[in-house]
Every structure is written in structure tokens, then in C-alpha cells.
Amino acid sequence: EAAKWYRKAAKQGHDAAQYNLGVALVNGRGVAKDEVEAAMWYRKAAEQGYVKAQYNLGVALDDGKGVAKDEA
């Protein structure tokens, strides 16, 4: 049920909820695993300055998980 509340807050722009929803989506915890959607939420949180999301988005870009691989 946590993912439901993360999503509700994430849609309202809450950066920590966006990050936590991304983590849930990557791991398939409470929701179907979806690396593409996870990267989208990481990006939204990262753009607001959420440091953990910036790191996870960087890892996703480096590994090409949920986004096109971009090692630059």
C-alpha cells in the first residue's frame, strides 16, 4: 500500500515520494516492476534537487536501465 501513497504524493510534486516510488518501481515492491517509469520519477525528483534521485538517475543512465544508455 505504500506505493499507492507514494504515487499520490509524487503526482503532487513531492520529491521524496517521487524518489521512493522510483525505488518501488525498480524493485517491483508493491507495484509491477517498471524501470522506464522509475527513471521518469527519478528524473522528476532529481530536477527538484533530490540528491538520492540524482544518483539513481545517473546509475540508470550509466547502465541504460529504463532510459537510453548515456555514459557521458
C-alpha positions as CSV (number, residue, x, y, z in Angstrom):
1,E,0.0,0.0,0.0
2,A,3.0,2.3,0.5
3,A,3.4,2.6,-3.3
4,K,-0.2,3.9,-3.6
5,W,0.6,6.7,-1.2
6,Y,4.0,7.4,-2.8
7,R,2.2,7.8,-6.2
8,K,-0.4,10.1,-4.8
9,A,2.2,12.4,-3.3
10,A,4.6,12.0,-6.3
11,K,1.8,13.3,-8.6
12,Q,1.6,16.4,-6.4
13,G,5.3,17.1,-6.9
14,H,6.7,15.7,-3.6
15,D,10.3,14.9,-4.4
16,A,10.9,12.2,-1.7
17,A,7.7,10.5,-2.8
18,Q,8.9,10.6,-6.4
19,Y,12.2,9.0,-5.4
20,N,10.6,6.4,-3.3
21,L,8.1,5.5,-6.0
22,G,11.0,5.1,-8.4
23,V,12.7,2.7,-5.9
24,A,9.5,0.7,-5.6
25,L,9.2,0.5,-9.4
26,V,12.8,-0.6,-9.9
27,N,12.3,-3.4,-7.3
28,G,8.7,-4.3,-8.1
29,R,7.8,-3.6,-4.5
30,G,4.0,-3.1,-4.2
31,V,3.8,-2.3,-7.9
32,A,4.8,-4.1,-11.2
33,K,8.5,-3.7,-11.9
34,D,8.9,-0.8,-14.5
35,E,12.3,0.7,-15.0
36,V,11.1,3.2,-17.5
37,E,8.5,4.7,-15.2
38,A,11.1,4.5,-12.3
39,A,13.6,6.6,-14.4
40,M,10.8,9.1,-15.1
41,W,10.1,9.6,-11.3
42,Y,13.8,9.7,-10.5
43,R,14.2,12.5,-13.1
44,K,11.3,14.5,-11.7
45,A,12.8,14.3,-8.2
46,A,16.3,14.9,-9.4
47,E,15.2,18.1,-11.2
48,Q,14.0,19.3,-7.8
49,G,17.4,18.8,-6.3
50,Y,16.7,15.5,-4.5
51,V,20.2,14.1,-4.3
52,K,19.4,10.4,-4.0
53,A,17.3,10.6,-7.1
54,Q,20.1,12.4,-8.9
55,Y,22.4,9.5,-8.1
56,N,19.8,6.8,-9.0
57,L,19.1,8.6,-12.3
58,G,22.8,8.7,-13.0
59,V,23.1,5.0,-12.4
60,A,20.1,4.3,-14.6
61,L,21.7,6.4,-17.4
62,D,25.1,4.7,-16.9
63,D,23.5,1.2,-17.0
64,G,20.8,2.0,-19.6
65,K,18.1,0.8,-17.3
66,G,14.8,2.5,-18.1
67,V,16.5,5.1,-20.2
68,A,18.8,5.1,-23.2
69,K,22.4,4.4,-22.0
70,D,24.4,7.6,-21.7
71,E,27.8,7.3,-20.1
72,A,28.8,10.9,-20.9
